[in-house]
Structure formats: C-alpha cells, structure tokens
C-alpha cells in the first residue's frame, strides 16, 4: 500500500509530465578567446598544432609531446615543457592556454568526501562572460578513490526522487569539459606523477593514485551526450596519459536503450543502470524515461551488452524508498527480472533533499531486502551514504549551488563580494 509521501509524489509527478528536458542552448566558440588544450583528444591536439603552422610531418610527434605534458605530468604552463622548443612554446602560449575550469568553491565532508563547484569557460553570450557551473565529487575509500563526474549542465531527465533532476538542462558538456573534472581533481589532490601522496591520511601509508575510479553519476544523463562521453573515455583511459583502466570507469544511465550497445562497443566501459523499480507502473513515475523504454526492453539491452561477463558485471542501482519499492515482494521480483544477467545490485539509502516527497527506508527493511537478494546469489552491498552534510550524495548535486548562486547575485547587486560566501568556512 502506498504511503502518504508516495501519494504526494504521485500527484507531483502527474503535475509535471515531461520525460525529458531539452537544452536551453548550444555552446558556441567565443571569437578572440584562447582555447585550452586540456582534455582534447590526440587528434584534436594535432589539429591545434597544424593551425599554428606546425608542419604535418612533425605534428604527430609534437602532439605526443603535448599529450605527455598535459595528461601525464599535469603541466599548467607551456614553459614547463622542457623538450619543446622555445619558439613553439611561444606560439602555443600566444594561441592557446592550459587553463582548467575555475574552482569556485570546495566543500569537505566530515567523512572526507570533497565536492567542487567548477565554472567552465564562457561558451557564448548566454553565459554572460561567466561560464556554466557544474559539480563533481571525490569519494575516498580504503582501497580506491572514486571521482563522480558530470556529463551535462543540469539534467535531461525528470526522475521524481532525484534533486538533480529538478534542475533545468542548460547544455551538454564537451569532451574536454568532462575530462577537465579529472584534471582539476588531480590538481587539487596533488595526484600527478611525481606528486602522488600517501593513500593513508596520516601520510605513512602506501604511495599511489588517489583517483583510481571514475563514475559518470554526477549531473546529467551520459547517454544523451554520448559522443562527448566517448571522447572523454578515450582521453581518460589512454595509458600514456591519465591512464585509468576502462574497467574502473563506470557509466550510469537511466535507460537510454538505443545508446547502450554503442557505449559498450565503442566505450568499453562498465555499465550501471538506475533501475529503482521492478514494475513499469512504478518506474514510469520514479524514472519517467521508462515510459519510452520499459523494463523488459531495458533488460534486453543489458543482456546484449558487449563484453558482458562475470568479470564485467552490470551494476543495477536501486534507491530505497520507504513504503514505495522496498518490500520483500519487490526484492524477489528484482531477483526474477535479473536472472541470467551477470550483475551486482547496489542498494542506495535515499538521500533526502529539501521538499522531497520521499523518505529513506528503515535500516531493518534495507537489510531484509539485501538479504533476499544476496541469498539469491547476487552481491547486494548497501552503499554507505557519503557527503550528505555537503549535499554531495547521490541525487543531491547542484541543488544547494543554485541557492548559493542566487544569494551571491543578490550580494553582488548590493556591492558585496561573493567570494567569501562561496568559500569553505574551514579555510
């Protein structure tokens, strides 16, 4: 039986019927503004060199040099490139930059999670010379460090339980803008070659990469920006550069069925599905995209995912909503639906946000749900909520930032600087 909170959500969902939102604009190049070389593909780097007069016969070699300094060394200045001639460095500095997105603010959770508000370079008059803002999150762990990246400014979809889904969709992020989130994280954490700190906070542990895993689980629906996501995957996983294993890069989708096969064939990334319900009627309300691509069609695409095996399982994400999708019957139906699919099921305690119509399932109910799934042979870890105190947890990105931006604009209009408002009070 539906709870009162779900009835409220049902009415809210019926009042806002759209499945998807369309971008407000497409980014345009700004004439006269130098382009950053950070995040470009090898082919794009070569094109930039040809554009400033580097001969075709040496462009590949020069592109390889730039690639090494930008993606392996994390260079922030062309002068640091010791094996590049003085003349070429001057030409590069005249035409291009190595700028990253601006770190507007950093918040650090009690559990060590970090959330960065990043401002991209302006992409047209619509940006009012400020650039779009997105959030990405770093989640440290005992054996890995996961960076949650965004693929859109805002979100295409209107999932009723997700605060990010209440944001307007501004535009897609470019491939370099996606990659630059990893670059900024390495800058902020001191995670470049030759800088790598101890993985242990005390400074006495094993030295190694802090960012070991990438999840496309930030703002946006990655498969509605697949061309740019694929470019970003190629740059992030190049073993002569940023050097992340594609088995450590997971792309999450709410179920854009026509693009799933292409992601597997061209991206070779791990796949995660935001499932959250086992019946079409309920999923239509929680994840309205289900009206276009229902559960049976989605699971058929999962069974056909290129490279699927026990070693490359699909992760099914299931947010636990009290009295909505957390019954024993739901757990048993989930097991039935996924039969034959190499899978792991991540149970996600619902992260509340201001105005949400849902509540998180009781802990005893989550444990019982997990037990049913586990006894059926599926790994069913309960994802530990991270970064809740800074609104960095699953489904919370960007919401608080929009409030900050509104107040910051007001402060500027009153002649007050916004910098102090955005700053972490611990700094």
N, C-alpha and C positions, 0 to 999 in steps of 0.2 A: 504494500500500500504506500502511495506517495506521501512524503512528509509535507508539512506546510511550506518549508523552504523550497521544496521542489515545485509545488504548485505555484509559488511566486515566480520561480524561474520559468515555468511553463508559460505563464502569462507574458513575462518579459520577452521570451523567445518568439511568441506569436506576434508581439507588437513590433519586432524587428526581424522581418522575414528574410532579408538578403542572405545568400550563402557566402558571397564574396564581395570584396570592395575593389574598385579599380583605382590605379594610381592617379594622383592628382596632376602629375606632370611627368614628362620625361626629361632627364638631365641633358643639358646642352654644354658644349665646351665654351669656356669663357675666353674670348679673344684677348690676347696680351698677357694671360696669366700662365706662368711656367707650370708645366706638368711634372708631377712627382714620378720618379721611376720605381718607387716602392710598390711591390705587388704585381708588377707586369709579368706576363709570360715571357719565355725566351724569345719567341717570335716578335712580340711587341718591343722588347728591348732592341732587337736587331733593327726594327723599323725606325726607332727613335735615333739610332746611330746613323742610319742611312740618311735620315732627314737633316742631319747637321754636317753631312759631307764625308762621312767615313766611307772609304771605298768598299764596294761589295766583297772584294776578295778577302778583306780583313775584318768584315763586320761580324762574322760568326765568332772569331777569336776574341774580339773586343766585347761582344755581348757576353761571352763566357766569363771574362774578367769582371764585368759589372755584376753579373749574376753572383759570383763568388763574394764580392764585397757587400752587396746589398742583402743577400739571403743567407749567407754563411757567416759573415763577420758582423753584420748588422751596422754597416757604416752609416753615419749621419752626415758626412761631409766628403765631397769628392777629393779633397786634399789628402785624406787618409789612404787613398788607393795608391800604394807605393809602386805597383808595377804598371801603372797607367801614365803615359807621357804627360808632361806639363801642358803642352798645347791642347791635347784632347781634354784634359781636366778643365782647362779654362773654357773650352767650347761647351762642355757638359754643364758647367756652372752657369754659363750665360743662358743656356736654353732650358735647362731642367733643374729640378730640386730633388732632394731625398727626404722631403717633408713627410711626416706621419700625420694622422688625424690629431687634432688638439685634444689633450686630456683636460676636459672641463672640470671634472671632479673625480675623486676616488673615495670610495667608502670601504671600510674594512669591518667585516662582521666579527662578532665575538668568537666565531668558530674558525676564523682565518680566511673565509671567503672574501674575495675582493670584487667590487663592481666598479667599472669605469664608465663614465659618461663621455663619449667621444664625439667631437664635432668634425665632420668631414669638410673638405674644401668646398667652397661655393660652386654650384654647377649651373647657375643661371640666375636671372633677375628675380625669380621666385624665392630664392634663398636670402634675399636682402643682404647679400655680401656676408652672411654668417655661416652658411652651410648647414646641412641636415645633421641631426643628433641621433645617435643610437647608443645602446648599452651592450657591453659584453662582460662576462663574469668568469673569474678564475676560482676554481674549487680545488684546494689542496687535499691530498689524501696520503695515507701511509705508504702506498706503493705506486701512486700515479698523481699527476696533476692535470686536471681537466679544464680546458678553456671552452666556454659556451659562447658561440659566435652568432651574430645576427646576419640575416640574408636580405632583409628589407627594412626600410624606414617605416615603422608601423607594421601592420599585418594585413594580408589579403583576406583572411577568414574571420568568421564571427562566432567562434566557439563560445558557448554561453558561460562556461565556468572559468574562462581564461581572461585575466585582466588585460593582457597584451592585445587580445582580440577586440577589446573595446576601443583601441586606438584607431585613428584614421590611417589609411595607407597613403603614404606620401610618394614613395617611389621604390624601385629596386635598387639594391646596392650593386655597384660594379664589382668585377672580379678583384681588382686591386683594393677596393674598399673592404672587401671581405678579408683578403689576405692581411691587410694592414692591421686588423684587430690582433692577429697573432704577433705581428711585428711590435706593436705597442706593448703587448703583454711581456714579450721578451725584454723590451727596453725597461719596463717598469720593474721587472723581477730580476734583472741582471742575468738573463738566461741565454746569452750568446756564447759562442765558442770562446774559450779563454776567460769567461766571466762566471761560469757555472758555479753557483754556491752549493753548500750542503743541502741535501733534501731535508735534513733534520733542522728544526727551528733553533736548536741550541748551537748549531754550527759545527757539531762534532760528528755528524753522520756522513754517509756516503755522498760523494760529489756526483751530480748527474742532472739531467734536464729537469726543470720544474714543470714545464708544459710537455706532457707526454701524450695527451689525448685531446682530440677536438670533437665537439658535438655541435652540430647545426641545430640547436634547440633554443636559440635566442629569438629575437623578434623576427617575425615573418614566416612564410611558408616556402622552404627552399625550392620545392619542385615547381613553383610558379616563377622562379628566377634561375632555371636550370642551366642555361648557357653560362651565366656568370659563376654559378656554383661549381660547374665542371672546370672552368678555367682556374678557379681558386684551389680546387682539389689538386690540380696538376702542379701548381706552384708550391703548395704546402707539402706535397709528398715527394718532390724532387730530391733525391738522395745527395745531390751536390749542393743543396741549398738549405731550406728549412727542415728537410729530412724527417718528416713524420711518416710512419708506416700507414698505408691506407687501411690496414686492419685496425688502426687506432683512430680512424676518422669515421664518425657515425653521422649519417644524415637522417633527420627525423621528418616524417611527413604525416599530415592528417589524412592522407589517402588520395593523392592526385594520381589515380590509377594509370592514365596513359603515359606518364613520365617515369614510372617506377622501373620498367625494363631498361630504359635508356640510362638511368642512373647507374644500374648495375653493370651494364655493358661498357659504358664509357668512363664512368667514375670509379668503378671497382671499390666502392665504399661500403661500409657496414650500413645496414638499413634498420631504422626504427620506425614503428608505426604507432601513432597516437590513436589507440583504439577506444578505450574508456567505456565501451558498452558492448553488450553481446546481442542486442536486439535492435533491428533497424528503427523501430518507432522511437526508442530512447536515444539512439545515436543521432537520429535526424535532429533532435533538439540540442544535444550536447555538442555535436560536431556537424553543423548543418551541411557540410560538404557531402555527407553521407546520402543526402537526397539525390545527388548526382551520381555518386559511386558507392552503392550499398555494400554491406559487409561481404556478401558472397563474392562480388566482383573484386573487392579489395583483396580478399584472402586468396583468390585465384591468381592474382598478380604476384602475391607473396610466394606462392608455391612455385611460380615460374621465375623467381628472381635469379638472375645469372650468378653462378658461383655459390648458391645456397648449399650448405653442408653443415654437419655437426660442428665443424670448426668455424664456420661463418654463419652463426645463427642470427635470425631476425629477433630484435628486441621489440616486444609489444609493451607499450606504456599504458598503464591503467590507473587513472586518478581515482582515489577512494572517496566517494561522496556519500555521506550519511543518509541511509534510507532511500538511496537512488539507484545505485549499481553495485551494492556491497553484500548482497545476500548469498547464502550457500548455493542457491539455485543459479545465481549469476556465475559463481565460481565454477560450478560443474558444467555450465553451458560454455564458458570460456575454454575449458579443457576440451570439450567436444569439438568446438569450432577449430581449434588449432591442431587437432590430431593429424599427425604426419608432417607437420612443419617443424623443422629444427628451430627451436625458439627458446627465448628467455622472457619471462614476464616481470617487468618492473612495476611494483605496486607503489604508487606515489600518494602519500598523505596529502590531501587537498591543502593548498596554501591560501589562507583567507586574504581577501583584499577589501578595502572599504566599499560597501554597497553590494558585496557579493550575496547572492541568494542561497548559496550552498554552505554546508558545514562539512568538516572532515569527519570521516567515520571514526568511531571509537576504536581505541587501540586493540581491545579484545576482538572486535569484529574484523579488523585488518589481519590480526594473527590467525584467526579462524579461516579467513579467505585464503591466506597464504598457505596454510596447512593443506587445504583441499587441493590447491594447485600443485604444491610440492609432492604430495602423495600420489599424484597422477604422473609424476616423472619430469616435471618442469622446474627449473630453477625459478624461484619466485622471491627474490630479495625485496625487502621493503626499503625504498630509497629514503635515506636519512635526510630530513629537510635541512638544507644548508642556506645560510644567508637570509633567513626570514627577517631578521631585525633590520636589514638594509634593503628590503624588498628586492632581493636578488634571487629568490627561489623560483621554482618552475611556475611559469604563468604570471609572474609579477613584474617582468621587465617593463620599463619605460613609464609606468603609471605615475610613480612619485616624481619622476623627472619632469613630466608635463606640469605638475603643480609647481615645481621649483621654477620652471621657465616662466610661468605666468606671474609669479611673485617677483622674479628677477626683472621682468619687463616693467612692472609697476615701480620697482626701486629705481630703475634707470630713468623712468619718466620723472621721478621725483629728485633726480640728481644724485642718487646714491649708487655706489659701485656694486655690481652683482657678484664680484669675485669672492667677497667674504661670505656671501650667502651660500655659494656653491661649495666652499671649502669644507673639508672634513674638520669638525671641531677638535679632533685629536691632534691635528697638525700643529 
